[in-house]
Structures are given as structure tokens and as C-alpha cells.
Amino acid sequence: MARLPFHTDPPAGPGSTRPDTAPSDSAASAAAPPARNEPALTVSDVTRLVKMALNQHLPRRMRIVGEVSNFSDRTHWFFSLKDEQATLRCVCFATAARKVGFRLQDGLQVVATGRIDIYEAQGSVQFYVDGIEPVGAGALELRLKALMEELRREGYFEAIRKKPLPVFPQKVAIVTSRSGAALQDVLHTATRRWPGCRLHLMDVRVQGESAAPEIAAAIDRLSRFGPRLGIDAIILTRGGGSIEDLWAFNERLVADALFRCTLPVVAAIGHETDTTIAELVADVRCATPTQAAMTLIPDAQALRRQVDQLQSRLGFALRREWQQARSRLEAVSRHPFFRRPQALLEPPRQRLEQAATALQEALQRRLRQAQDRLQALQRHLAAVGPQSVLARGYSVTFDGEGRIVRAASQVQPGQRIETLTADGRFASTVEGGDEPGSAGDATAQPGDDQPTTPPTPTSAQTPAATPRRAPSRRSRQAQGPDRPQPGLFD
């Protein structure tokens, strides 16, 4: 059996002795029973001995290659590394796990960097990992997939945040290497398509460790000062290469610069089969640098052809509208209204004249009917009016206040009254009668030989008239002067 990397003798302590020489291999291999006078070690003592031996005889950091198994993500990563003959328990704390750049999974071959130590609570030896790298060419692909997933969750690839490209850009900035073939492709294509577009080069490294910071800094400068310089858009491009050559365009630093850029960006990195994070974050992705220039810069010849086509279509549309308008005008001119407008006005005029005649006849008829009715009412009024009644021999008597006397009880002996007849008025004085409260004969003025006529009350609508009677000798006719007659029904 191989020699252990630590001494198995118990630590020196009170009342304990340590032999001066270590036992030989043959003695160690012999199963000699321990002496009864040797003190027993505690579990903690043995754990400390193992920990001390591991720290003294093993490197402080080592790299271990193996296959991941029993992976568990509980804030910290717990897994095992194994090969065909052994298994080693591993733990990667959260701080180190966030720096890995990809997610572990069972069956993945990795190279883990860390230290060996013992977990005293369980008495197990563990490998404390502070760095993990995939094995082989798949390491960069795993990092790329992990970063893509992270950026997708943060919304870097959302179409809603993509900015539209300008229709006719006047100034375009090209972020690429001065010595690259991609620059020549963009310049040749842009000059051929739109000579009036001005191109500005931002010379940066497109490969190597310093490429990503330079690219991000160039995009930030253009985003900050580009609008004041009249820059309308940015072309980010480089030629093809391996995934290692294009890795600068997969860095988080470049993705953040593209995400916060205020100018629209067209990205064309590598060949058509290559896909980088910068292309996914950019506003428009193109397969090649030539396609990027064709996408952003319009083609003058194509625009000229389009203008010619529009001019032809506009002329055809104008001629068609003119012909249609002329046809409508000719059709309208053939209408009877424009050929004989008087003929169209004759029927309404006749209807208007007939209506006027009918209206005049109706008014005259209504007027005659109203006149006939008025005359009938006048005749009726003359037949039943108060003056007609007075003319038939009736009279109306008024008291001193001009009120009609309708009953004998309304007058008193000695009261002066006035009588209205058809041909005039006369005054008289009331004398005592046969019944108490009733008026007697009215006394006429002296010299009147006609009999007296007692007052007779009349109604308000048809005043009652009494036959005229000659006044007595004591009555005296008092024919007053002509004056306006009071109303008979007051």
C-alpha cells in the first residue's frame, strides 16, 4: 500500500510520547494491535489531522478535468466530477457560479479550478471550485448560448426596441478595421449606389482581447456626438473568421453599447452562417458587409427607374381621369335640362299657377262665407237687441246711481229715478205703494198730464221693459238734455 501523505501518530499531548523514528513499511503493513496505554483520538482530532495533511501536501490550487454528475442548483452549485474509476464531490459557491458564464448540466466535460479541503461537519473531502471551463471547442459555444439566454431575458433582442433606418441617409459611420476587406466592400457598394452619401470611418480592432472595448467605445462616441455631426446611421461590420476571431462581437460590453445606442445600427459580422450577439442586438442584421451597405444606402439607379415608373403611372392616371371627366361632361350636356331648360321649368310653373288660382278662390269663398255670417249675426242682434225692445213700447228704469231697477224693493218713496224709452229719457220721484217695502207711483214733474210709469227691473242680458203709462198729476216730466246713454246692462 502507498505511503500516506501524513503521519498516523497521535499529536503530542500531556502524558503522551512520540517515537523518534517512524515505523517501517513492513511494520506498518503488519496488523499489530495498538497498545492499551495509547490514548484514543477524537473524531475532531482525526479531522484536523486530515485537514492539515491536505493543506501541507497538496497544491493550494489545482485543475481537475472530469464529467459533471448529480448537478444541483440551490443558490450554490453542488455536483460531482467523475471519470471511469473515481468520483469527487464538488461545491461552487454563488459568487463563483455567477462568473462561470454558462450553466452546468450532467454529462458535460469541464475543467474545474479550485482547492481540495475537508468538510468537517460531514467528514468528507470536497473540491471547492472557483472557476469552470468547458472542455474543447464547445467552451465558447456554451458561453455564447448562456449570454444569449441572459440577454434574451433582459429584452435585448426584442423587435419593439429596434429603430427604423433612415430613408435617404446623408452621413453614415462605419465601425470596422481600416485594413479589413469588409471596409472596401462597403465603400465600393455605397459609392456605386449613392455617390452623394458621405461615409465616415471609425477605425477599431475587430479581433483580440482589446477589440471589444474599442468597439464599445466607438459606438458610445457615435451615439453621443453623432447627431450633432449629422450622422444618420452606423454600419458595424467585419469579415469572416472562426468563432474565436469573431468573439469580440459576442462580448457583453459590445451588446450593452449597441443596446443604449441612439442611432440605428446595421450589423454584418462574418459570413452568412455566422451569428453573433452584436448582430442580434443591432437594429438590422445582414449576412455580409455588402448586404449591409445595400440595406442602408439606397440605389440611385433604382430610384431613378422608380421615379420614371411613377411619372408614367401618373401621366396615365391623369389622362384616364381627363377622359372620364370629358365623357361625364358630354353625358351631362345631352341631358334635357341643358338642351331645353324652359321645358323642364314649364310643369312646375303650371302647378304653381294652378295652386295660386285655387288659393285665391278659396280665400274669396271664405271671405263671402264670413260676410254672410256677419250679416246674419247683425240681423239677429237687431231683432233681439235692447233698442228693438224699447221700440216695441218697453222702457228701462235706473236709480239715482245709474243702476237698473229690477225689483220694486230696490227703490224707496221719495227716491229720484230715471226712465229710458225708445225716444228719450225722463225723471220721476217714487211715491208710497200698497205693500210695505214696495215703491208707489212715481210723481212726475208739475205740468205733466201724462200717466206715470212705474219702474220695471230688467235682466242683464235682455232688459225688461214696462209699457209706457201716462204720469199722474203730481208727477212732472223732467226731460233732460241729450247725453250719452249709460249701458243698459250695467
HELIX and SHEET records of a PDB file:
HELIX    1   1 ASP A   25  SER A   29  1                                   5    
HELIX    2   2 VAL A   43  HIS A   57  1                                  15    
HELIX    3   3 ALA A   94  ALA A   97  1                                   4    
HELIX    4   4 GLY A  138  ARG A  153  1                                  16    
HELIX    5   5 ALA A  159  ARG A  161  5                                   3    
HELIX    6   6 ALA A  181  ARG A  193  1                                  13    
HELIX    7   7 ALA A  211  LEU A  229  1                                  19    
HELIX    8   8 TRP A  247  ASN A  250  5                                   4    
HELIX    9   9 ARG A  252  PHE A  259  1                                   8    
HELIX   10  10 ILE A  277  VAL A  281  1                                   5    
HELIX   11  11 PRO A  289  LEU A  296  1                                   8    
HELIX   12  12 ALA A  300  SER A  333  1                                  34    
HELIX   13  13 PRO A  336  ARG A  339  1                                   4    
HELIX   14  14 PRO A  341  VAL A  384  1                                  44    
HELIX   15  15 PRO A  386  ALA A  391  1                                   6    
HELIX   16  16 ALA A  408  GLN A  410  5                                   3    
SHEET    1   A 6 MET A  62  ASP A  73  0                                        
SHEET    2   A 6 TRP A  77  LYS A  82 -1                                        
SHEET    3   A 6 THR A  87  CYS A  92 -1                                        
SHEET    4   A 6 SER A 124  PRO A 134  1                                        
SHEET    5   A 6 GLN A 109  TYR A 119 -1                                        
SHEET    6   A 6 MET A  62  ASP A  73 -1                                        
SHEET    1   B 5 ARG A 198  ASP A 203  0                                        
SHEET    2   B 5 LYS A 171  THR A 176  1                                        
SHEET    3   B 5 ALA A 233  ARG A 238  1                                        
SHEET    4   B 5 VAL A 265  ILE A 269  1                                        
SHEET    5   B 5 VAL A 284  ARG A 285  1                                        
SHEET    1   C 4 VAL A 396  PHE A 398  0                                        
SHEET    2   C 4 ARG A 416  THR A 421 -1                                        
SHEET    3   C 4 GLY A 424  GLY A 432 -1                                        
SHEET    4   C 4 ALA A 439  THR A 443 -1                                        
END                                                                             
